[in-house]
């Protein structure tokens, strides 16, 4: 099936770029397990290397199974092209190392994934690249942080771990007015609920480990955007700087995962909204953060750029850290674990788990309290998830 605006999300996720009759009638796309490729002449190698002819030379650069996944992810996000990597952090690293160089600056939201924060705060400075942190919920602070050496802005929305929202269109307009790239991590929302390129972003990142893979059994990353940027990321960030190539088998698993992505995200979102409403009413809960919940900070932004609230809920308990520990240790169905987007409901304590790389001072400065918990609502029956939370909260 060729790409077409007439085709809905699910048909493109399931059929795009593959014709079974071209592959012995195999309904599922084949898995290409090869490290290298042969050609019929040395001239053919040169043509492929120079981009004059389509083809494959070596597995670190591209593989047909990866290529099909890249085509489908690009279509789902409304992008010209895509590249897949060995993890979400590989996607971030390959992108930044391709587009930035020593002496450059990048303006970054102060709330990002903990390991990404470490890359910005400690890794990039070693290469002579400076990250300037700003509060992206206030676009005017982003504008104020931009200087003559700034080359890009970077943020997540919803942000990890407290789900705060950034107005993609507003920040992208500021960046575009300064001739800068806007890079958005869309892992939490997925293209089912939000497509940042439609709101002015230039590059979209994913940890495909999460919802895109969807089964908690793989590590993968993805970058989509304009072809010129993706070509640079593939040839520089992936081929030369990181070598973080996604294995063909993992690409095969992600292809399988995105076939059910729309259904899964809809189910995650429906259950998460029920959980958010339940938590708001429980006497042990001090505050709830969920993009689809009326009264949540930034709810009006969610209405503009998200189709639903997504599968994550963040909340704080009145008893703070001690109450949070008691809750985590008393849950039976939900599992204590980092990551998200799995069929299983997962709960974690950001201050000591995903965001332990933030200093206590930074967490206080950026509003990541010791009592904050992040819940990835799974695919179990919603009533069972709620019952587990109730029995745990009633003990706090």
C-alpha positions, -999 to +999 in steps of 0.1 A: +000+000+000+013+034-009+011+064+014-021+084+009-039+111+030-070+091+023-058+062+044-064+064+081-039+058+109-044+021+114-042+011+076-009+030+073+005+014+105-005-021+092+000-020+055+021+010+043+051+002+022+046-036+019+029-058-007+027-094+003+025-107-033+060-092-039+073-115-011+060-150-019+026-140-005+040-137+030+014-116+049+040-104+075+070-085+062+102-106+062+130-101+087+163-094+069+191-108+090+223-098+072+252-075+080+263-067+045+249-066+009+264-075-024+260-058-058+265-068-093+293-043-100+316-018-083+297+010-101+265-001-084+282+004-050+293+039-060+258+048-071+243+036-038+270+054-018+264+087-037+226+084-034+222+080-071+205+046-067+184+030-040+200+001-022+219-012+008+256-015+015+261-022+052+238-030+081+250-002+103+236+024+079+203+007+069+184-026+065+152-033+046+133-042+078+144-009+094+135+010+062+099-003+063+096+008+100+111+042+092+086+047+063+056+038+085+067+060+115+074+089+092+039+086+077+022+083+111+039+115+123+034+133+089+071+136+082+092+133+050+115+107+064+126+088+095+155+069+110+154+043+138+181+038+165+190+013+192+173+032+220+155+065+228+188+080+241+205+069+209+179+089+190+185+120+211+223+116+210+224+110+172+202+140+166+222+164+188+256+153+176+245+157+140+229+192+143+252+208+169+289+215+171+314+230+195+305+265+204+267+261+198+240+264+224+206+247+227+177+259+248+162+230+268+131+227+289+140+223+326+118+192+329+130+163+307+138+126+311+165+122+337+191+106+315+185+132+288+190+159+315+224+144+323+233+145+286+224+181+284+239+192+317+271+171+317+276+153+284+272+181+258+295+206+278+324+181+274+320+187+236+318+224+239+280+226+235+261+245+261+225+237+272+205+267+285+176+255+306+143+275+306+107+271+317+089+262+284+055+265+300+062+303+297+072+309+260+086+343+269+113+327+290+123+306+260+126+337+239+147+353+266+170+323+268+178+324+230+212+339+222+234+344+191+249+309+195+216+291+199+208+266+172+178+247+185+152+243+212+143+210+228+114+198+249+090+170+258+053+173+259+038+159+280+070+161+300+086+133+320+077+128+348+051+153+359+032+155+326+033+193+323+025+206+289+043+228+264+025+248+237+042+234+206+029+260+183+039+289+205+075+277+211+079+266+175+069+301+163+095+317+185+122+293+173+112+297+136+113+335+140+150+332+151+159+306+124+162+278+149+151+241+149+124+229+172+130+193+185+101+176+203+101+143+222+067+128+215+072+096+234+044+101+259+016+112+235+026+091+204+014+101+169-020+086+178-027+116+201-003+143+190+017+152+159+042+180+167+051+186+131+015+198+124+021+224+151+054+238+137+081+215+151+109+204+128+121+171+143+102+146+165+119+120+187+106+088+202+117+062+227+101+034+207+108+012+237+076+026+252+042+028+234+055+021+198+069-012+208+042-015+234+051-049+250+080-041+273+103-065+254+126-043+234+148-011+233+144+012+203+144+049+193+132+069+163+137+103+147+114+118+120+114+151+102+125+167+070+146+145+047+176+168+049+178+165+087+171+128+087+198+122+061+223+141+083+213+122+114+216+088+096+250+094+080+266+114+108+249+108+142+241+071+135+268+059+111+298+079+124+292+093+159+272+066+178+269+035+157+237+029+176+220+009+149+186-008+156+188-046+151+166-059+123+148-082+147+139-053+170+127-033+140+105-064+132+091-063+168+083-025+166+066-031+132+044-056+150+038-032+179+026-003+158+000-024+141-020-022+174-007+012+185-040+030+179-061+005+198-036+003+227-032+040+232-070+045+231-074+019+258-045+033+279-061+068+277-096+056+286-083+038+317-059+066+327-087+092+327-107+069+351-076+066+373-070+104+373-107+110+383-104+084+411-072+098+424-086+133+425-113+122+448-092+101+472-085+117+506-048+106+506-040+124+473-029+160+474-028+167+436-032+150+403-016+158+370-033+145+338-036+163+305-072+150+299-085+161+333-103+194+337-085+217+360-051+203+353-025+229+345-023+233+308-055+215+301-064+241+274-031+233+257-040+196+257-073+204+240-055+222+212-028+197+205-038+163+219-066+140+209-068+125+244-049+126+277-027+096+272-018+066+294+002+083+322-009+099+354+013+118+379+002+125+414+013+136+448+003+122+482-005+143+512+020+122+532+049+130+509+077+105+503+069+082+532+033+078+520+045+072+485+068+044+497+040+028+516+018+029+486+043+014+462+050-014+486+014-022+491+003-025+455-005-059+441-014-055+404+008-025+396+045-032+394+073-010+407+094-003+376+108+024+354+096+026+317+060+030+305+036+021+277+036-016+286+005-038+289+013-040+326+005-010+349+038+004+362+045+028+390+076+046+400+091+073+423+109+098+400+131+114+426+148+081+434+143+064+401+140+080+366+151+115+378+177+106+404+202+123+381+186+157+391+202+170+422+179+176+452+184+213+446+174+210+409+143+189+417+132+215+442+140+243+418+121+227+390+091+215+410+098+177+411+088+170+446+099+141+467+063+129+469+056+128+432+047+094+417+043+085+381+018+058+370+018+042+336-017+028+333-017-006+316-041-026+296-056-045+325-093-041+332-098-006+345-118-018+375-089-040+386-064-011+384-087+011+404-093-016+430-055-021+434-049+016+438-078+019+463-065-009+486-031+007+485-042+043+491-065+032+519-034+019+538-014+051+534 
